[in-house]
Amino acid sequence: IKQSKASQAIFMYSTLRTHLTICLARQQERFSDQQYGALDVKMKGAFNAFKEFSVDSQDFQDLSIAKRMALAWMKRMLFVQSMPKSKVLLLEMDDFLANPRKHLMEVGTFLDLNITNKIAEAIASDRNIFQVYAKDQEVPWDRAVQKRLFEGRSAAYRTEIDEGVEFAGMLMAKHKALQKLRMMVGTSD
């Protein structure tokens, strides 16, 4: 994206709390330790969380899965935020799901596509897009199913989710560059 003048991207992300809730139940989908290690993110200052917790360090090896996931989420978010704003649109998943028509129009504007309100509404109401689970087409999906799954996973992994969020908070308090992620952590409704 940085090298090509014409390239643009939409980066749909989950808050850290949502990310942990979903991926602790589906660990095969988590950002791998190797991907975390390979992602190049520059941080200034005396304390660099990504150097302290480099993949080959004992400190990293001693981290729980939830803490590794939080660290990888922060590194990925900083990487995306380092991209030029004119080239990457950040779109929070829950916001998109709450109002897909509005955000489809936002994406259209960002990509210089002519997505009218009528087109966005037609896409948002398409049963094949928003009423089946993308990773398993046999599973019906709607907001009620999503809410039920999320609440069940949140209860089942409460301790690990809180552990990951608290670890991220501790790192954010220690390093100024991470503090801009604070608003993306999510709440514990």
SETI-199312 format. One line per 3 residues: for each residue y, z, x of N, C-alpha, C. Coordinates in nm, 3 decimals, m for minus. Last residue first. Layout:
N
Y,Z,X,Y,Z,X,Y,Z,X | ... .
***
This chain:
189
m0.465,2.867,m1.936,m0.452,2.893,m2.080,m0.563,2.980,m2.132 | m0.381,2.866,m1.662,m0.511,2.919,m1.705,m0.509,2.957,m1.852 | m0.225,2.561,m1.547,m0.225,2.698,m1.598,m0.363,2.739,m1.646 .
m0.164,2.371,m1.245,m0.214,2.391,m1.381,m0.217,2.537,m1.418 | m0.065,2.258,m1.008,m0.185,2.341,m1.005,m0.246,2.357,m1.143 | 0.172,2.132,m0.985,0.057,2.049,m1.021,m0.074,2.128,m1.024 .
0.365,2.295,m0.889,0.377,2.257,m1.029,0.258,2.173,m1.078 | 0.286,2.308,m0.615,0.273,2.425,m0.703,0.277,2.388,m0.851 | 0.339,2.111,m0.438,0.222,2.092,m0.524,0.207,2.203,m0.628 .
0.540,2.193,m0.278,0.574,2.093,m0.380,0.456,2.064,m0.473 | 0.417,2.356,m0.090,0.481,2.418,m0.206,0.518,2.319,m0.315 | 0.330,2.234,0.137,0.236,2.243,0.026,0.301,2.295,m0.102 .
0.540,2.264,0.314,0.504,2.128,0.271,0.408,2.129,0.152 | 0.539,2.543,0.373,0.643,2.484,0.289,0.604,2.347,0.234 | 0.273,2.759,0.374,0.323,2.632,0.429,0.417,2.564,0.330 .
0.207,2.996,0.243,0.213,2.994,0.389,0.279,2.870,0.446 | 0.191,2.933,m0.023,0.287,3.037,0.018,0.309,3.035,0.169 | m0.017,2.752,m0.013,0.116,2.706,m0.053,0.222,2.806,m0.012 .
m0.229,2.922,0.048,m0.188,2.819,0.144,m0.049,2.766,0.113 | m0.235,3.075,m0.189,m0.214,3.141,m0.060,m0.168,3.040,0.045 | m0.292,2.873,m0.375,m0.167,2.948,m0.384,m0.133,3.018,m0.254 .
m0.550,2.804,m0.292,m0.442,2.705,m0.284,m0.307,2.775,m0.288 | m0.677,3.046,m0.356,m0.677,2.998,m0.218,m0.563,2.898,m0.198 | m0.645,3.045,m0.635,m0.584,3.152,m0.554,m0.575,3.112,m0.407 .
m0.800,2.820,m0.701,m0.656,2.822,m0.732,m0.585,2.929,m0.649 | m1.056,2.905,m0.615,m0.994,2.786,m0.559,m0.843,2.783,m0.581 | m1.092,3.133,m0.780,m1.099,3.144,m0.635,m1.029,3.025,m0.568 .
m1.082,3.022,m1.037,m0.979,3.117,m0.995,m0.975,3.132,m0.843 | m1.320,2.872,m1.018,m1.192,2.806,m1.044,m1.078,2.896,m0.997 | m1.513,3.074,m0.982,m1.492,2.975,m0.877,m1.358,2.903,m0.893 .
m1.485,3.214,m1.228,m1.469,3.282,m1.100,m1.438,3.184,m0.988 | m1.536,3.009,m1.428,m1.409,3.084,m1.421,m1.385,3.146,m1.283 | m1.743,2.843,m1.500,m1.699,2.841,m1.360,m1.570,2.919,m1.337 .
m1.782,2.883,m1.775,m1.897,2.890,m1.684,m1.855,2.904,m1.537 | m1.527,2.836,m1.882,m1.590,2.969,m1.893,m1.702,2.985,m1.791 | m1.496,2.567,m1.818,m1.398,2.664,m1.772,m1.455,2.805,m1.777 .
m1.706,2.451,m1.957,m1.706,2.448,m1.810,m1.610,2.552,m1.753 | m1.616,2.501,m2.221,m1.747,2.549,m2.174,m1.753,2.555,m2.022 | m1.369,2.368,m2.224,m1.374,2.513,m2.248,m1.506,2.572,m2.198 .
m1.456,2.103,m2.181,m1.366,2.168,m2.086,m1.372,2.320,m2.101 | m1.612,2.052,m2.407,m1.670,2.045,m2.273,m1.586,2.121,m2.172 | m1.410,2.084,m2.606,m1.530,2.167,m2.606,m1.597,2.170,m2.469 .
m1.228,1.880,m2.536,m1.185,2.020,m2.539,m1.305,2.114,m2.531 | m1.389,1.651,m2.565,m1.327,1.682,m2.436,m1.289,1.830,m2.430 | m1.443,1.667,m2.839,m1.553,1.675,m2.742,m1.499,1.714,m2.605 .
m1.179,1.635,m2.935,m1.255,1.756,m2.969,m1.372,1.776,m2.871 | m1.103,1.382,m2.843,m1.032,1.500,m2.794,m1.109,1.628,m2.821 | m1.414,1.212,m2.780,m1.283,1.223,m2.844,m1.221,1.352,m2.795 .
m1.700,1.023,m2.732,m1.594,1.103,m2.673,m1.473,1.100,m2.763 | m2.055,0.985,m2.713,m1.930,0.972,m2.788,m1.825,1.066,m2.728 | m2.244,0.840,m2.466,m2.187,0.968,m2.508,m2.058,0.943,m2.586 .
m2.316,0.599,m2.370,m2.394,0.650,m2.483,m2.335,0.780,m2.540 | m2.169,0.547,m2.143,m2.128,0.482,m2.267,m2.204,0.530,m2.390 | m2.064,0.742,m1.911,m2.189,0.731,m1.985,m2.156,0.679,m2.125 .
m1.814,0.730,m1.809,m1.923,0.740,m1.712,m2.061,0.734,m1.778 | m1.647,0.721,m2.035,m1.651,0.608,m1.941,m1.770,0.612,m1.848 | m1.738,0.797,m2.356,m1.723,0.855,m2.223,m1.745,0.745,m2.120 .
m1.543,0.663,m2.620,m1.671,0.674,m2.550,m1.641,0.727,m2.410 | m1.291,0.631,m2.718,m1.384,0.708,m2.797,m1.526,0.706,m2.743 | m1.110,0.465,m2.590,m1.078,0.606,m2.599,m1.176,0.689,m2.683 .
m1.231,0.208,m2.587,m1.164,0.263,m2.469,m1.153,0.414,m2.478 | m1.340,0.138,m2.827,m1.423,0.121,m2.708,m1.359,0.180,m2.582 | m1.132,0.176,m3.011,m1.247,0.266,m3.012,m1.330,0.257,m2.885 .
m0.798,0.159,m2.950,m0.923,0.084,m2.933,m1.040,0.180,m2.918 | m0.552,0.278,m2.949,m0.637,0.303,m3.066,m0.772,0.229,m3.059 | m0.434,0.191,m2.716,m0.459,0.334,m2.733,m0.551,0.364,m2.850 .
m0.405,m0.084,m2.770,m0.493,m0.038,m2.662,m0.531,0.107,m2.684 | m0.220,m0.072,m2.982,m0.349,m0.138,m3.001,m0.449,m0.094,m2.894 | m0.004,0.052,m2.853,m0.069,0.120,m2.966,m0.207,0.060,m2.991 .
0.064,m0.148,m2.669,0.023,m0.015,m2.622,m0.051,0.061,m2.731 | 0.140,m0.351,m2.847,0.027,m0.370,m2.756,m0.026,m0.236,m2.707 | 0.364,m0.226,m2.970,0.251,m0.274,m3.051,0.125,m0.292,m2.965 .
0.537,m0.186,m2.756,0.486,m0.070,m2.829,0.362,m0.108,m2.910 | 0.438,m0.417,m2.495,0.522,m0.372,m2.607,0.459,m0.249,m2.671 | 0.438,m0.488,m2.175,0.355,m0.413,m2.271,0.448,m0.358,m2.378 .
0.474,m0.692,m1.950,0.538,m0.687,m2.081,0.444,m0.620,m2.181 | 0.496,m0.539,m1.632,0.418,m0.609,m1.733,0.489,m0.595,m1.867 | 0.575,m0.402,m1.401,0.652,m0.516,m1.448,0.569,m0.604,m1.542 .
0.458,m0.166,m1.344,0.392,m0.286,m1.290,0.462,m0.416,m1.332 | 0.628,0.005,m1.486,0.612,0.021,m1.341,0.555,m0.106,m1.277 | 0.585,m0.085,m1.749,0.718,m0.096,m1.689,0.707,m0.089,m1.537 .
0.312,m0.015,m1.776,0.357,m0.153,m1.790,0.492,m0.176,m1.727 | 0.329,0.263,m1.753,0.254,0.186,m1.653,0.297,0.040,m1.657 | 0.475,0.312,m1.988,0.530,0.352,m1.858,0.462,0.274,m1.745 .
0.290,0.226,m2.176,0.418,0.155,m2.166,0.486,0.188,m2.033 | 0.096,0.415,m2.132,0.063,0.274,m2.109,0.192,0.192,m2.097 | 0.233,0.642,m2.214,0.206,0.625,m2.072,0.159,0.483,m2.038 .
0.250,0.604,m2.495,0.371,0.625,m2.414,0.345,0.593,m2.266 | m0.027,0.586,m2.557,0.065,0.477,m2.588,0.190,0.487,m2.500 | m0.141,0.837,m2.485,m0.173,0.716,m2.410,m0.075,0.601,m2.435 .
m0.087,1.135,m2.482,m0.001,1.031,m2.537,m0.024,0.900,m2.464 | m0.295,1.286,m2.381,m0.219,1.339,m2.493,m0.133,1.233,m2.560 | m0.382,1.139,m2.164,m0.471,1.152,m2.279,m0.399,1.205,m2.403 .
m0.157,1.171,m1.994,m0.198,1.038,m2.041,m0.285,1.048,m2.166 | m0.163,1.446,m1.952,m0.046,1.385,m2.016,m0.082,1.249,m2.073 | m0.408,1.465,m1.819,m0.393,1.530,m1.949,m0.271,1.476,m2.024 .
m0.351,1.313,m1.579,m0.452,1.272,m1.675,m0.433,1.334,m1.813 | m0.039,1.211,m1.460,m0.128,1.326,m1.483,m0.222,1.294,m1.600 | 0.040,0.974,m1.236,0.019,0.992,m1.380,m0.083,1.103,m1.400 .
0.257,0.824,m1.012,0.169,0.939,m1.036,0.161,0.962,m1.186 | 0.275,0.511,m0.882,0.312,0.589,m0.999,0.210,0.701,m1.016 | 0.383,0.366,m0.589,0.278,0.448,m0.650,0.335,0.529,m0.766 .
0.604,0.224,m0.502,0.473,0.160,m0.494,0.361,0.237,m0.564 | 0.829,0.370,m0.507,0.837,0.239,m0.571,0.701,0.170,m0.576 | 0.767,0.586,m0.349,0.769,0.605,m0.495,0.774,0.472,m0.570 .
0.548,0.539,m0.075,0.679,0.510,m0.135,0.671,0.519,m0.289 | 0.331,0.822,m0.011,0.351,0.679,m0.036,0.489,0.656,m0.097 | 0.299,1.088,m0.014,0.364,1.031,0.105,0.391,0.882,0.089 .
0.150,1.146,m0.235,0.295,1.169,m0.243,0.369,1.115,m0.122 | m0.103,1.095,m0.133,m0.048,1.006,m0.235,0.103,1.022,m0.244 | m0.122,1.314,0.046,m0.137,1.176,0.094,m0.073,1.080,m0.005 .
m0.102,1.531,m0.126,0.004,1.508,m0.026,m0.002,1.366,0.027 | m0.343,1.494,m0.268,m0.216,1.488,m0.339,m0.100,1.465,m0.241 | m0.532,1.530,m0.061,m0.525,1.402,m0.133,m0.390,1.387,m0.204 .
m0.481,1.796,0.004,m0.465,1.692,0.106,m0.450,1.555,0.039 | m0.543,1.927,m0.238,m0.408,1.935,m0.182,m0.383,1.823,m0.081 | m0.817,1.862,m0.259,m0.723,1.820,m0.365,m0.581,1.820,m0.310 .
m0.917,1.992,m0.032,m0.926,1.845,m0.041,m0.829,1.791,m0.146 | m0.868,2.259,m0.110,m0.809,2.205,0.013,m0.807,2.051,0.008 | m1.031,2.277,m0.337,m0.886,2.299,m0.347,m0.814,2.238,m0.228 .
m1.282,2.233,m0.222,m1.232,2.140,m0.323,m1.081,2.153,m0.339 | m1.304,2.455,m0.059,m1.304,2.322,0.002,m1.246,2.219,m0.096 | m1.309,2.651,m0.258,m1.197,2.648,m0.164,m1.190,2.513,m0.093 .
m1.553,2.585,m0.384,m1.428,2.585,m0.461,m1.306,2.578,m0.369 | m1.737,2.625,m0.175,m1.717,2.490,m0.230,m1.585,2.483,m0.306 | m1.596,2.850,0.072,m1.680,2.821,m0.045,m1.652,2.678,m0.091 .
m1.575,2.822,0.429,m1.514,2.816,0.296,m1.619,2.792,0.187 | m1.694,2.799,0.675,m1.706,2.927,0.606,m1.648,2.928,0.465 | m1.616,2.550,0.761,m1.757,2.569,0.727,m1.779,2.699,0.649 .
m1.347,2.606,0.826,m1.380,2.517,0.714,m1.524,2.541,0.668 | m1.387,2.776,1.046,m1.309,2.824,0.930,m1.340,2.738,0.807 | m1.515,2.613,1.225,m1.593,2.720,1.163,m1.521,2.773,1.040 .
m1.438,2.262,1.198,m1.406,2.400,1.235,m1.497,2.500,1.163 | m1.471,2.003,1.114,m1.563,2.052,1.216,m1.535,2.197,1.260 | m1.263,1.968,0.927,m1.403,1.962,0.885,m1.499,2.023,0.987 .
m1.000,2.207,0.966,m1.056,2.074,0.993,m1.206,2.080,0.966 | m0.819,2.416,0.896,m0.943,2.395,0.822,m0.993,2.252,0.841 | m0.606,2.381,1.068,m0.679,2.508,1.069,m0.816,2.492,1.004 .
m0.527,2.129,0.982,m0.579,2.146,1.119,m0.660,2.275,1.128 | m0.449,2.182,0.725,m0.553,2.081,0.746,m0.607,2.081,0.888 | m0.246,2.371,0.749,m0.370,2.407,0.682,m0.483,2.309,0.712 .
m0.054,2.451,0.998,m0.102,2.328,0.937,m0.240,2.358,0.880 | 0.224,2.622,1.100,0.097,2.637,1.030,0.060,2.505,0.964 | 0.457,2.519,1.212,0.365,2.596,1.296,0.227,2.608,1.232 .
0.541,2.181,1.111,0.549,2.326,1.108,0.440,2.390,1.191 | 0.433,1.903,0.912,0.517,1.962,1.016,0.512,2.113,1.003 | 0.160,1.692,0.863,0.230,1.812,0.820,0.309,1.867,0.938 .
0.012,1.395,0.753,0.097,1.459,0.854,0.166,1.580,0.792 | m0.311,1.303,0.688,m0.189,1.357,0.627,m0.113,1.432,0.735 | m0.576,1.099,0.652,m0.471,1.133,0.749,m0.344,1.175,0.676 .
m0.908,1.161,0.580,m0.776,1.136,0.521,m0.667,1.187,0.616 | m1.142,1.252,0.694,m1.091,1.121,0.734,m0.950,1.091,0.683 | m1.197,1.498,0.571,m1.171,1.492,0.714,m1.106,1.362,0.757 .
m1.243,1.413,0.306,m1.136,1.508,0.337,m1.098,1.498,0.484 | m1.471,1.259,0.347,m1.349,1.195,0.298,m1.228,1.284,0.329 | m1.646,1.465,0.427,m1.617,1.355,0.518,m1.489,1.281,0.477 .
m1.661,1.623,0.199,m1.604,1.680,0.320,m1.566,1.570,0.420 | m1.570,1.430,m0.097,m1.663,1.480,0.004,m1.590,1.538,0.125 | m1.456,1.521,m0.402,m1.409,1.457,m0.279,m1.493,1.514,m0.165 .
m1.719,1.523,m0.649,m1.611,1.587,m0.574,m1.578,1.506,m0.449 | m1.930,1.426,m0.787,m1.805,1.353,m0.799,m1.692,1.414,m0.717 | m2.133,1.600,m0.759,m2.155,1.470,m0.699,m2.027,1.386,m0.705 .
m2.059,1.816,m0.916,m2.026,1.818,m0.773,m2.051,1.686,m0.703 | m1.976,1.888,m1.188,m2.025,1.755,m1.147,m1.996,1.737,m0.999 | m1.869,2.136,m1.215,m1.985,2.105,m1.299,m2.049,1.971,m1.259 .
m1.659,2.114,m1.045,m1.758,2.218,m1.015,m1.886,2.195,m1.097 | m1.507,1.913,m1.168,m1.591,1.880,m1.052,m1.686,1.990,m1.011 | m1.372,2.041,m1.386,m1.458,1.924,m1.405,m1.557,1.908,m1.290 .
m1.239,2.257,m1.267,m1.319,2.276,m1.388,m1.418,2.162,m1.407 | m1.095,2.136,m1.059,m1.202,2.231,m1.028,m1.294,2.249,m1.148 | m0.918,1.977,m1.215,m1.007,1.917,m1.114,m1.124,2.009,m1.083 .
m0.779,2.174,m1.356,m0.864,2.078,m1.428,m0.965,2.014,m1.333 | m0.648,2.298,m1.137,m0.736,2.376,m1.227,m0.830,2.284,m1.304 | m0.498,2.086,m1.031,m0.603,2.150,m0.951,m0.700,2.225,m1.041 .
m0.466,1.820,m1.269,m0.415,1.940,m1.205,m0.530,2.001,m1.125 | m0.567,1.488,m1.185,m0.582,1.608,m1.266,m0.513,1.722,m1.193 | m0.420,1.158,m1.176,m0.473,1.280,m1.115,m0.489,1.389,m1.221 .
m0.389,0.827,m1.109,m0.409,0.923,m1.216,m0.479,1.044,m1.155 | m0.181,0.619,m0.967,m0.269,0.728,m0.924,m0.276,0.829,m1.037 | m0.143,0.285,m0.946,m0.131,0.395,m1.040,m0.229,0.500,m0.992 .
0.028,0.081,m0.708,m0.089,0.153,m0.755,m0.050,0.258,m0.858 | 0.109,m0.232,m0.553,0.147,m0.113,m0.628,0.019,m0.048,m0.677 | 0.211,m0.480,m0.314,0.110,m0.393,m0.375,0.172,m0.271,m0.443 .
0.402,m0.629,m0.183,0.378,m0.657,m0.324,0.282,m0.558,m0.391 | 0.406,m0.556,0.084,0.529,m0.542,0.005,0.503,m0.555,m0.144 | 0.165,m0.371,0.251,0.191,m0.487,0.166,0.314,m0.463,0.078 .
0.155,m0.124,0.386,0.168,m0.249,0.462,0.208,m0.369,0.375 | 0.122,0.077,0.196,0.240,0.082,0.283,0.262,m0.051,0.355 | m0.119,0.000,0.083,0.000,0.000,0.000,0.125,0.000,0.088 .
***
